[in-house]
């Protein structure tokens, strides 16, 4: 199999560092730092691009123009203006809050959002940590995002923030269960939790969206809920609890919450591409190009959801998870097991 574009570029960087320093251990450390820097750059860039893209998608669906002042007729510099505005805002600390926990919350929320990118195969061989239990670690790390939300809600000394924090716990824990069970069907077909192995299995057979359509639908719904996007944005329900766990945050602390939200939007689109849409595989075009094209399509789909469906009630949302999605995910596991048994028996 030919090397992908990203792997070739990494090889060139390694050759340059080897020529400059010569020490293999130092080169390995520098290559790790380069990989971390590349991941952080992707996350920061995505937050800038997606805030603009979301406004344009929303405007298109509502027959409006969208940003059209800052940065010419297309408003290309609107995200920069927003960033400067947030950086200039006063950092207000509420009276009576737990300052240590309150300050740590937005920073800790960004950590799991960034860590999971280590397990994504962006191209053939272009993965920072290709471990045998990659999918398990990815789900385990991403589930830790519930704690910073609860910390922010508890430490803010605000009833709105506290209610929002508790809603976060209920919502994210409820939707993690059907998400995990829906992905077991993919693991059963692959025989591995290694992310690169899941992509390779789809190159050998077919994309798992065709073999696991029920799991695909369940994953899309649960991923939307896990990222707190409409119609499941009950965590920051403005009409009821102001802004939920974010109510008492301002300036760059507030911005970190939404940086994590857009990092999660990118990560669930990447995970959908990896698990169901064949990853980097595709005809003619290089693997990295196919990978990002699929990711961009999924990002548009999630934005489409946001500006199409109305917000649900918290009781409806939790009932839907436990009474519909979880049983459906278990049925999908059963059907997958029966299908594998029949396929192996016939072959």
C-alpha positions in Angstrom: 0.0 0.0 0.0 1.4 3.4 -1.0 2.1 5.9 1.7 -0.4 8.7 2.2 0.3 12.4 1.7 0.4 13.1 5.5 2.8 10.2 6.1 5.1 11.3 3.3 5.1 14.8 4.8 5.9 13.4 8.2 8.8 11.4 6.6 10.2 14.6 5.1 10.0 16.4 8.5 11.8 13.5 10.2 14.5 13.5 7.6 15.1 17.2 8.1 15.2 16.8 11.9 17.6 13.8 11.6 19.9 15.9 9.4 19.8 18.8 11.8 20.2 16.9 15.1 21.2 13.4 14.4 20.1 12.0 17.8 17.3 9.5 17.2 15.7 10.0 20.7 15.6 13.8 20.3 14.1 13.4 16.8 11.4 11.1 18.2 10.6 13.6 20.9 10.5 16.5 18.3 8.3 14.4 16.0 5.8 13.8 18.9 5.7 17.6 19.6 5.2 18.2 15.9 2.2 15.8 15.9 0.7 17.5 19.0 1.2 20.9 17.5 -0.5 19.8 14.3 -3.5 18.4 16.2 -3.9 21.6 18.2 -3.6 23.7 15.0 -6.4 21.6 13.4 -8.6 22.2 16.5 -8.0 26.0 16.7 -8.4 26.4 12.9 -11.7 24.4 13.0 -13.1 26.7 15.7 -12.4 29.7 13.5 -13.7 28.1 10.3 -16.8 26.4 11.8 -18.1 29.6 13.5 -18.2 31.2 10.1 -19.5 28.1 8.3 -22.3 27.6 10.8 -23.5 31.2 10.3 -23.5 30.8 6.6 -25.2 27.4 6.7 -27.9 28.8 9.0 -28.3 31.9 6.8 -28.7 29.7 3.7 -31.4 27.5 5.3 -33.2 30.6 6.6 -32.9 32.5 3.3 -30.7 35.1 4.7 -27.2 36.5 3.8 -25.3 35.8 6.9 -22.0 37.6 7.8 -21.4 40.3 5.1 -19.7 43.3 6.7 -16.4 42.5 8.4 -13.9 41.3 5.7 -15.8 42.2 2.5 -19.1 41.1 1.1 -18.7 37.6 2.4 -17.8 38.6 6.0 -14.6 36.4 6.0 -13.1 38.3 9.0 -16.1 37.9 11.2 -14.5 35.1 13.3 -11.5 37.3 13.8 -13.7 40.1 15.0 -15.5 37.7 17.4 -12.1 36.5 18.8 -10.9 40.1 19.4 -14.2 40.9 21.1 -13.9 37.9 23.4 -10.3 38.7 24.2 -11.2 42.2 25.2 -14.1 41.3 27.5 -13.7 41.6 31.3 -13.0 38.4 33.1 -15.7 38.5 35.8 -15.5 36.1 38.7 -18.8 35.6 40.6 -19.0 36.2 44.4 -19.1 33.0 46.5 -17.9 30.7 43.8 -15.2 28.0 44.4 -12.4 29.8 42.5 -10.1 26.9 41.9 -12.8 24.5 40.6 -14.5 27.3 38.7 -11.2 28.3 37.0 -10.2 24.7 36.1 -13.5 23.8 34.5 -13.1 25.4 31.1 -9.5 24.3 30.8 -10.2 20.7 31.7 -13.1 20.6 29.3 -10.7 21.2 26.4 -8.3 18.4 27.5 -10.4 15.3 26.5 -11.6 17.2 23.4 -8.0 17.5 22.3 -6.7 14.1 23.5 -9.0 12.0 21.4 -7.4 13.3 18.2 -4.4 11.1 19.0 -6.4 8.1 18.0 -7.8 9.3 14.6 -6.2 7.9 11.4 -6.1 10.9 9.2 -4.5 9.0 6.3 -2.6 5.8 5.6 -0.2 5.6 8.6 -1.0 9.1 9.7 -2.1 8.4 13.3 -0.4 9.5 16.5 -1.3 6.5 18.7 -2.5 3.4 16.8 -3.2 1.2 19.8 -5.0 -2.1 19.9 -7.8 -0.7 22.1 -8.0 2.7 20.3 -11.8 2.8 20.1 -12.2 1.9 23.7 -9.7 4.6 24.8 -11.4 7.1 22.6 -14.8 6.5 24.2 -13.3 6.4 27.7 -11.5 9.7 27.3 -14.4 11.5 25.6 -16.7 10.5 28.4 -14.6 12.4 30.9 -16.0 15.7 29.4 -19.0 15.3 31.7 -16.9 16.2 34.8 -15.8 19.7 33.8 -19.4 20.6 33.0 -20.4 19.5 36.4 -17.5 21.3 38.0 -18.4 24.6 36.3 -22.1 24.2 37.3 -21.3 23.3 40.9 -18.6 25.9 41.5 -20.4 28.9 40.0 -22.7 29.4 43.0 -25.7 29.8 40.6 -28.9 27.8 40.5 -29.0 28.1 36.7 -25.4 26.8 36.4 -26.1 24.0 38.8 -29.2 22.8 37.0 -27.3 22.9 33.7 -24.4 20.9 35.2 -26.8 18.2 36.5 -28.6 18.1 33.1 -25.2 17.5 31.5 -24.6 14.5 33.7 -28.0 13.1 32.9 -27.8 13.8 29.2 -24.2 12.6 28.5 -24.4 9.5 30.6 -27.8 8.5 29.1 -26.5 8.8 25.5 -23.1 7.2 26.1 -24.7 3.8 26.7 -26.5 3.5 23.3 -23.5 5.0 21.5 -21.1 2.4 22.9 -23.5 -0.5 22.2 -24.1 0.8 18.6 -20.3 0.7 17.9 -20.0 -2.8 19.2 -21.5 -4.0 15.9 -18.6 -2.3 14.1 -16.1 -4.0 16.4 -17.8 -7.4 15.8 -17.5 -7.0 12.0 -13.8 -5.9 12.3 -12.7 -8.2 15.0 -10.6 -5.4 16.5 -10.8 -2.1 18.3 -7.7 -0.7 16.5 -8.8 2.4 14.5 -6.6 1.6 11.5 -7.9 -2.0 11.4 -11.5 -0.7 11.3 -10.6 1.5 8.3 -8.8 -1.4 6.5 -11.7 -3.7 7.1 -14.0 -1.3 5.2 -11.5 -1.3 2.3 -11.6 -5.1 2.1 -15.4 -5.4 2.2 -17.6 -2.3 2.1 -18.3 0.8 4.1 -19.9 -0.1 7.5 -22.7 2.5 6.9 -24.1 -0.1 4.5 -23.6 -3.1 6.8 -24.6 -1.3 10.0 -27.3 1.2 9.0 -29.1 1.0 12.4 -25.8 1.6 14.2 -25.1 4.5 11.9 -28.4 6.2 12.7 -28.1 5.6 16.5 -24.5 7.0 16.4 -25.6 10.2 14.6 -28.3 10.8 17.2 -26.2 10.0 20.2 -23.2 12.0 18.8 -25.4 15.0 18.4 -26.6 14.7 22.0 -23.0 14.1 23.3 -21.9 17.4 21.7 -24.8 19.3 23.2 -26.1 20.5 19.8 -29.7 21.2 18.8 -32.1 19.5 19.2 -30.3 18.2 22.3 -28.8 21.4 23.6 -30.7 21.1 27.0 -27.4 21.8 28.8 -27.5 25.5 27.8 -31.2 25.9 27.3 -31.5 29.7 27.1 -35.3 29.8 27.5 -35.1 28.0 30.8 -31.6 28.2 32.5 -29.9 31.2 30.8 -26.8 29.3 29.6 -26.5 26.4 31.9 -23.0 25.7 33.2 -21.6 28.6 31.2 -23.9 31.2 32.8 -21.3 32.8 35.1 -18.4 32.7 32.6 -17.2 35.6 30.5 -14.5 36.4 28.0 -12.0 33.8 27.1 -13.2 31.4 29.8 -16.6 31.3 28.1 -14.8 31.0 24.7 -13.0 27.8 25.9 -16.4 26.1 26.3 -17.3 26.8 22.7 -13.9 26.0 21.4 -14.4 22.5 23.0 -17.8 22.3 21.4 -16.5 22.9 17.9 -13.5 20.6 18.6 -16.1 17.9 19.5 -18.1 18.7 16.3 -15.0 18.0 14.3 -14.1 14.9 16.3 -17.6 13.2 15.9 -17.4 13.9 12.1 -14.0 12.4 12.0 -15.2 9.4 14.0 -18.2 8.9 11.7 -15.9 9.0 8.7 -13.5 6.5 10.3 -16.1 4.0 11.6 -18.8 4.1 8.9 -17.6 5.9 5.8 -14.3 4.1 5.0 -11.9 6.6 6.4 -9.3 7.7 3.9 -10.2 5.1 1.3 -11.6 6.3 -2.1 -10.8 6.2 -5.8 -8.4 8.5 -7.8 -7.9 11.2 -5.2 -5.3 10.9 -2.4 -6.4 9.4 0.9 -6.1 12.7 2.9 -8.4 14.4 0.4 -11.1 11.7 0.6 -10.8 11.8 4.4 -11.4 15.5 4.7 -14.1 15.6 2.1 -16.1 13.0 4.0 -15.5 14.9 7.3 -16.8 18.2 5.8 -19.9 16.4 4.5 -20.6 15.1 8.0 -20.0 18.5 9.5 -22.6 20.0 7.2 -25.0 17.2 8.2 -24.6 18.0 11.9 -25.1 21.7 11.1 -28.1 20.8 9.1 -29.6 19.0 12.1 -29.1 22.1 14.3 -31.0 24.4 12.0 -33.8 22.0 11.2 -35.1 20.3 14.3 -36.7 22.1 17.3 -35.3 21.6 20.8 -36.7 18.7 22.8 -37.8 18.5 26.4 -35.4 17.0 28.9 -37.8 14.2 29.9 -38.4 13.4 26.2 -34.8 13.3 25.5 -33.9 10.9 28.3 -36.8 8.6 27.6 -35.8 8.4 24.0 -32.3 7.3 24.9 -33.3 4.6 27.5 -36.5 3.4 25.9 -35.7 3.6 22.2 -32.0 3.9 21.3 -30.6 1.5 23.9 -33.0 -1.4 23.0 -32.4 -0.7 19.3 -28.6 -0.8 19.8 -29.0 -4.2 21.6 -31.2 -5.5 18.8 -28.5 -4.3 16.3 -25.9 -6.3 18.2 -28.1 -9.4 18.1 -28.7 -9.0 14.3 -25.0 -8.4 13.7 -24.1 -11.6 15.6 -26.6 -13.7 13.7 -25.4 -12.2 10.4 -21.8 -13.0 11.1 -22.7 -16.6 12.2 -24.7 -17.2 9.0 -22.0 -15.7 6.8 -19.3 -17.9 8.4 -21.6 -21.0 8.1 -22.3 -20.4 4.4 -18.6 -19.7 3.6 
